[in-house]
Amino acid sequence: MSEESGTKKHLYFMGICGTAMGSVAAAFREAGYRVTGSDAHVYDPMKSFLERQGIDILTGYKSENLPEDVDLFVIGNAQSRGNPEVEEILNKKRHYVSLPELLRELVLRGKRNFVVSGTHGKTTTSSILTWLFESSGRNPNFVIGGLPGNLKQGARFTDSDFVVLEGDEYDSAFFDKRSKFIHYLPEVAIVNNVEFDHADIFDDFNAVKRTFGHMMRLIPDNGLLLLNGDDEHCLDVYAKEGHAPARTVGFSDSCDARITEVEYGIEDTSFSIDGEGYTIPMNGEFNVRNASMAIMAARFGGLKPEEIREGLSSFLGVKRRQEVRGVTDRNITVVDDFGHHPTAIRQAIIGLRKKYVGSRLWAIFEPRSNTTRRKVFQESLPEALSLADAVCVAEVARADMLSKEERLDPDKVMEDIRGSGTSAFYEPGADSIVKRMEQEALDGDVVIVFSNGGFDGIHDKLLDRL
């Protein structure tokens, strides 16, 4: 992607303050495109980030917002019919695309695309893989749904043949209900795991499996599919849909690339895979799996074991993935985690147990995602949260938009958690949770906040009040 070609196009992003939309918009601006956009909620840190890139942002969706000289409107998947800007674009038959379509047409064609998919671990795995390419001088393109500590941005476009993409199974736009990763032209695809999620767009687990199967069909014969060999659902989907060469990765004896000799430390973990030893500056089995997938993909991309070892040693993690936000004067540690699926919550708690040995662990959870607001995880959610020593759960977000029959029942969540012997408190929101924590938290506690949103600034409030 050259700057000369970029200056010829004006891109307008609807929903520009979304994590992926904002990161991609900034990357196109950096590549020489003119970029503008709008959003209903213009807030920091994305607002300041985009302004530093010289991107003009309009607040609110209005038909009069739309400039006449736009070459391509990029419509985010949060937009729907009835949005004044959407209606204006349709009425005037302007040229519009989804974000995945934009990437496919302007970035991905002819490239070596490494697509990282799965219900969990996408952001961490894609961040590790990107850093392995970057630290070894490959200067990769990347689009990641988070903020890698080493890279300071979620997307970048270069002249490199290598592209790393976080492959989300969520839908592309209101006019394209296919999963985003269907557009990503994978040469290499990683499938970390396959579980039910996104109950708002998938009718059942078979629908989730089907979309992963569709993605697997796209890998060419000279590409590679890396599967979690310990996940029966990954194997099941491949058995039905796989055509490209595949390698299974995991702890099982049957895996093509076995993870062995794992030694968990407080700050790092060492292990071997495919006959080579590595160390990552993270803890927990989940991160060993994530790193192993990235290692195998990097090896396919031509990196040598010594290059990979050097890259892993300098990896700085990802914001909102077990990120320590601060430690109070009372030695209470506040940790931020994006986890909103019971499996992710379970793995995060287990990992933090290894890091904070002997500390009392609090789990604070906001039922905010379109799936956790529903009864889909009515049983598995309290089972995961119960692994903590004490729990606070906030009210179900946007509860009035769901019927009682389909909505998560917080009373039952509380009952199940307490029934397991874990203290549990149900509070309306961030401020009442902070008040509860003022009463209940003890010196030396570790508080992990699980939310896929801002949670009303609860992290800073906890640090200030505790």
WOZISUL-V211069 format. One record per residue. N is the residue number from 1. RES is the residue in one letter. SS is DSSP state (~ for helix, > for strand, _ for the rest). BURIAL is b if it has 24 or more other C-alpha atoms within 12 Angstrom, else e. Layout:
N|RES|SS|BURIAL  N|RES|SS|BURIAL
This chain:
1|M|_|b  2|S|_|e  3|E|~|e  4|E|~|e  5|S|~|e  6|G|~|e  7|T|_|e  8|K|_|e  9|K|_|b  10|H|>|b  11|L|>|b  12|Y|>|b  13|F|>|b  14|M|>|b  15|G|_|b  16|I|_|b  17|C|_|b  18|G|_|b  19|T|~|b  20|A|~|b  21|M|~|b  22|G|~|b  23|S|~|b  24|V|~|b  25|A|~|b  26|A|~|b  27|A|~|b  28|F|~|b  29|R|~|b  30|E|~|b  31|A|_|b  32|G|_|b  33|Y|_|b  34|R|>|b  35|V|>|b  36|T|>|b  37|G|>|b  38|S|>|b  39|D|>|b  40|A|_|e  41|H|_|e  42|V|_|b  43|Y|_|e  44|D|_|e  45|P|_|e  46|M|~|b  47|K|~|b  48|S|~|e  49|F|~|b  50|L|~|b  51|E|~|b  52|R|~|e  53|Q|_|b  54|G|_|e  55|I|_|b  56|D|>|b  57|I|>|b  58|L|>|b  59|T|>|e  60|G|_|e  61|Y|_|b  62|K|_|e  63|S|~|e  64|E|~|e  65|N|~|b  66|L|_|b  67|P|_|b  68|E|_|e  69|D|_|e  70|V|_|b  71|D|_|b  72|L|>|b  73|F|>|b  74|V|>|b  75|I|>|b  76|G|_|b  77|N|_|b  78|A|_|b  79|Q|_|b  80|S|_|e  81|R|_|e  82|G|_|e  83|N|_|b  84|P|~|e  85|E|~|b  86|V|~|b  87|E|~|e  88|E|~|b  89|I|~|b  90|L|~|e  91|N|~|e  92|K|_|e  93|K|_|e  94|R|_|e  95|H|_|e  96|Y|>|b  97|V|>|b  98|S|_|b  99|L|~|b  100|P|~|b  101|E|~|b  102|L|~|b  103|L|~|b  104|R|~|b  105|E|~|e  106|L|~|b  107|V|~|b  108|L|~|b  109|R|_|e  110|G|_|e  111|K|_|b  112|R|>|b  113|N|>|b  114|F|>|b  115|V|>|b  116|V|>|b  117|S|>|b  118|G|_|b  119|T|_|b  120|H|_|b  121|G|_|b  122|K|~|b  123|T|~|b  124|T|~|b  125|T|~|b  126|S|~|b  127|S|~|b  128|I|~|b  129|L|~|b  130|T|~|b  131|W|~|b  132|L|~|b  133|F|~|b  134|E|~|b  135|S|~|b  136|S|_|b  137|G|_|e  138|R|_|b  139|N|_|e  140|P|_|b  141|N|>|b  142|F|>|b  143|V|>|b  144|I|_|b  145|G|_|b  146|G|_|b  147|L|_|b  148|P|>|b  149|G|_|b  150|N|_|b  151|L|_|b  152|K|_|e  153|Q|_|b  154|G|_|b  155|A|>|b  156|R|>|b  157|F|_|b  158|T|_|b  159|D|_|e  160|S|_|b  161|D|_|b  162|F|>|b  163|V|>|b  164|V|>|b  165|L|>|b  166|E|>|b  167|G|_|b  168|D|_|b  169|E|_|b  170|Y|_|b  171|D|>|b  172|S|>|b  173|A|>|b  174|F|_|b  175|F|_|e  176|D|>|b  177|K|>|e  178|R|>|b  179|S|>|b  180|K|~|b  181|F|~|b  182|I|~|b  183|H|~|b  184|Y|_|b  185|L|_|b  186|P|_|b  187|E|_|b  188|V|>|b  189|A|>|b  190|I|>|b  191|V|>|b  192|N|_|b  193|N|_|b  194|V|_|b  195|E|_|b  196|F|_|b  197|D|_|b  198|H|_|b  199|A|_|b  200|D|_|e  201|I|_|b  202|F|_|b  203|D|_|e  204|D|_|e  205|F|~|e  206|N|~|e  207|A|~|b  208|V|~|b  209|K|~|b  210|R|~|b  211|T|~|b  212|F|~|b  213|G|~|b  214|H|~|b  215|M|~|b  216|M|~|b  217|R|_|b  218|L|_|b  219|I|_|b  220|P|_|e  221|D|_|e  222|N|_|e  223|G|_|b  224|L|>|b  225|L|>|b  226|L|>|b  227|L|>|b  228|N|>|b  229|G|_|b  230|D|_|b  231|D|_|b  232|E|~|e  233|H|~|b  234|C|~|b  235|L|~|b  236|D|~|e  237|V|~|b  238|Y|~|b  239|A|~|e  240|K|~|e  241|E|~|b  242|G|_|b  243|H|_|e  244|A|_|b  245|P|_|b  246|A|>|b  247|R|>|b  248|T|>|b  249|V|>|b  250|G|>|b  251|F|_|b  252|S|_|e  253|D|_|e  254|S|_|e  255|C|_|e  256|D|_|e  257|A|>|b  258|R|>|b  259|I|>|b  260|T|>|b  261|E|>|e  262|V|>|b  263|E|>|e  264|Y|>|b  265|G|_|e  266|I|_|e  267|E|_|e  268|D|_|b  269|T|>|b  270|S|>|b  271|F|>|b  272|S|>|b  273|I|>|b  274|D|_|b  275|G|_|e  276|E|>|e  277|G|>|b  278|Y|>|b  279|T|>|b  280|I|>|b  281|P|_|b  282|M|_|b  283|N|_|b  284|G|_|b  285|E|~|b  286|F|~|b  287|N|~|b  288|V|~|b  289|R|~|b  290|N|~|b  291|A|~|b  292|S|~|b  293|M|~|b  294|A|~|b  295|I|~|b  296|M|~|b  297|A|~|b  298|A|~|b  299|R|~|b  300|F|~|b  301|G|_|b  302|G|_|e  303|L|_|b  304|K|_|e  305|P|~|b  306|E|~|e  307|E|~|b  308|I|~|b  309|R|~|b  310|E|~|b  311|G|~|b  312|L|~|b  313|S|~|b  314|S|_|b  315|F|_|b  316|L|_|b  317|G|_|b  318|V|>|b  319|K|_|b  320|R|_|b  321|R|_|b  322|Q|_|b  323|E|>|b  324|V|>|b  325|R|>|b  326|G|>|b  327|V|>|b  328|T|_|b  329|D|_|e  330|R|_|e  331|N|_|e  332|I|_|b  333|T|>|b  334|V|>|b  335|V|>|b  336|D|>|b  337|D|>|b  338|F|_|b  339|G|_|b  340|H|_|b  341|H|_|b  342|P|~|b  343|T|~|b  344|A|~|b  345|I|~|b  346|R|~|b  347|Q|~|b  348|A|~|b  349|I|~|b  350|I|~|b  351|G|~|b  352|L|~|b  353|R|~|b  354|K|~|b  355|K|~|b  356|Y|_|b  357|V|_|e  358|G|_|e  359|S|_|e  360|R|_|b  361|L|>|b  362|W|>|b  363|A|>|b  364|I|>|b  365|F|>|b  366|E|_|b  367|P|_|b  368|R|_|b  369|S|_|b  370|N|_|b  371|T|_|b  372|T|_|b  373|R|_|b  374|R|>|b  375|K|~|b  376|V|~|b  377|F|~|b  378|Q|_|b  379|E|_|e  380|S|~|b  381|L|~|b  382|P|~|b  383|E|~|b  384|A|~|b  385|L|~|b  386|S|_|b  387|L|_|b  388|A|_|b  389|D|_|b  390|A|>|b  391|V|>|b  392|C|>|b  393|V|>|b  394|A|>|b  395|E|_|b  396|V|_|b  397|A|_|b  398|R|_|e  399|A|~|b  400|D|~|e  401|M|~|e  402|L|_|e  403|S|_|e  404|K|_|e  405|E|_|e  406|E|_|e  407|R|>|b  408|L|_|b  409|D|_|b  410|P|~|b  411|D|~|e  412|K|~|e  413|V|~|b  414|M|~|b  415|E|~|e  416|D|~|b  417|I|~|b  418|R|~|b  419|G|~|e  420|S|_|e  421|G|_|e  422|T|_|b  423|S|>|b  424|A|>|b  425|F|>|b  426|Y|>|b  427|E|>|b  428|P|_|b  429|G|_|b  430|A|~|b  431|D|~|e  432|S|~|b  433|I|~|b  434|V|~|b  435|K|~|e  436|R|~|b  437|M|~|b  438|E|~|e  439|Q|~|e  440|E|~|e  441|A|_|b  442|L|_|e  443|D|_|e  444|G|_|e  445|D|_|b  446|V|>|b  447|V|>|b  448|I|>|b  449|V|>|b  450|F|>|b  451|S|_|b  452|N|_|b  453|G|_|b  454|G|_|b  455|F|~|b  456|D|~|e  457|G|~|e  458|I|~|b  459|H|~|b  460|D|~|b  461|K|~|b  462|L|~|b  463|L|~|b  464|D|~|e  465|R|~|b  466|L|_|b
